[in-house]
Amino acid sequence: MCGIAGIFNFDSEPVNRELLTRMTRVLSHRGPDDEEVCAWGNIGFGHRRLSIIDLSERGKQPMSNEDGTVWITYNGEIYNHLALRDELRKKGHLYRSQTDTETIIHLYEEEGPGCLEYLDGEFAFSIWDANKKVIFSARDRLGVKPFYYHISDARFIFASEIKAILPHPRLTRKIDLQALSHYLSFSVSPAPLTFFKDIFKLEAGHYLLVGGDGKIVKRQYWDCMPGPKIKCSEAEAIEAIRFKLEGSIRARLMSDVPFGVFLSGGLDSSTNVAFMSRSMAEPVKTFNVAIEGNYEYDESYFAESVSRNFHAEYNSIRINFEDFRGLFNNLAYYTDEPLCDYACIPNFYLAKLARQKGVSVIQVGEGNDELFCGYRSYAAILNLIKFYYPLPSLIKMPVFNLSRFILGKKMHYTVSRAARNQDVFLGGSYLFSEEEKVSLFKKSLNLKGMVTSEAYVSGIYRNLLSKFPQASPLDKMIYLDLKVRLPELLLMRADKMTMANSVEARLPFLDYQLVEYALRLPDNLKFFRNQTKYIFKKSLEGILPKEVIYQPKKGFAGSPLNMFGAEFQGYLKQTYKNTQPLLAEWFDTDNFKERLNFNRARMNFREGSKVWSLFSLMLWLERFLK
């Protein structure tokens, strides 16, 4: 994994190499091993290298084809590059290195943008085609690798991280109000929006073509669309899952440097260890983090047990509030935008531990809960649809009124939407409702023309149903999370926190062929007899201990509530004081401040996450706009 950056001036103004070098050096944490900047008149590419495959000088980027007419700056890994290399060689292409980078170049020469259909991996790249005078940029199917860009009448600028675009003198730091509003609801700004008004994310499964006249074409080449359900027995599904998963994990062992795995002790990370141990001659290096005092969510017992069971080299670290506070000042810098995910911090320390132990490539478990219905929220919605929807109207309202006392605020809100025949699932990290946001924003703020987050979700559901009308409620929930929460929150957490420590994260559960298969599995193989991830758990029987497979889901690093003590309250107050003049531009500061007050004994996970989201927002304002 690496860091990429580039500038394309449409007015033929030569690229300022010193500026491009500064942009590229902002990404030094993504690529500590090498740096190169190339410019060809009004075009310039920069690259920071984290050497993983072919550690020699031949692997340096930007890299070109044989005659220098096609250049690439690339971040990621292509796991089928050796098979593609053989085919391309037969067509006369010459290779100068053992890298997967050259394969992308030659495949582009053969197929143009169609090359994306052949790539199996995680990537973000830009290619300069000197003959066609066009830059071709792409992001992988699921959005594992980030790609940010600015486009105007005068120029196209791109980079792996937003902060590498900001040094350009033509850019101003203005907040995007629509992104801010969506963040409060979704815990992240959904693509293509970012918190910066003139900087965008390239959506997962999309590519850009940018010509010298400034014309930009954006197209989708893949979507996480469910299809007609596969007719198969449990035994057939188990065999297919094992085969595809083992192949995906084995492919992601491709590396010329030391390898490891993040092991929480939960099902997904333990699955990584089990299959990695089958394919590695040396012991698997496992890395676990636990939070002091967070005993309810501590899975280190299972992590140690799994490590012993597979003769792995177990490494662990325990962190406390001082460790959290030690990262607060830099958290927003590493994430570029507010990410309302408390787990960013333990992920950071896990990656730091791995790097200290000499490991620079890590397998992680993100994505599996979405594919196989692993979330309790999915189960709750499915049960609501099964038992509440069929009730007569006369009974629905009394049940709705009782839900506040029996189920808590979050499910009461969900039941209220069901009672009004509205979409009940608005995302796995949905926090502030539209009504709550209205009370937070200051009354004089012009919200005319803003898209509500509920309307945004409805648009995603409409797109799904227009292409696959028979989509089930579970299909809809999975599709929504694969479009918003997974690529822009969970995958950016994995990318930004590992890359902050110069560690590459690989995600075997997001092999696109495994994803496509999982999306077509019948719902009753994913959620059966109130068992989440039913068929996936069955497929691990005989491979993992049953106590690991069927342990209650705890969630990585647990709950933000663990940090909500007097020290954190004091830190919140000081951060509010530091950012209050900035907050006043958009918020009713009295209501905002009131939202920061909490009663730890009476606070649930969702209310704690709301406090954390506002805290993350303040950290970002302090870092980027103050």
ABEGO torsion letter per residue (X at the ends): XBBBBBBBBAAGBBBBAAAAAAAAAAAAAABAABBBBBBBEABBBBBBBBBABGABAAABOBBBBAAGABBBBBBEBBAAAAAAAAAAAAAGBBBABABAAAAAAAAAAAAEAAAAAABBEBBBBBBBBAAAGBBBBBBBAAGABBBBBBBBAABBBBBABAAAAAABAABBBBBBAAAAAAAAAAGBBBOABBABAABBBBBBGBBBBBBAAGBBBBBBABBBBBBBBBBBBAAAAAAAAAAAAAAAAAAAABBABBBBBBBAGBAAAAAAAAAAAAABABBBBBBBBBBBGBAAABAAAAAAAAAAAAGBBBBBBBBBAAAAAAAAAAAAAAAGBBBBBAAAAAAAAAAAAAAAAGBABBBBABGAAAAAGABAAAAAAAAAAAAAAABBAAAAAAAAAAAAAAAEAAAAAAAAAAAAGBBABAEAABBBBAAAAAAABBAABBABGBBBAAAAAAAAAAAAAAABAABBAAAAAAAAAAAAAAAAAAAAAAAAAAAAAGBBBBBAAABAAAAAAAAABBAAAABBGGBBGAAAAAAABGABBAAAAABBBAEBGEBAAAABBAAAAAAAAAAAAAAAAAAAAABBAAAAAAAABBBAAABBAAAAAAAAAAAAAAAAAAAAAX
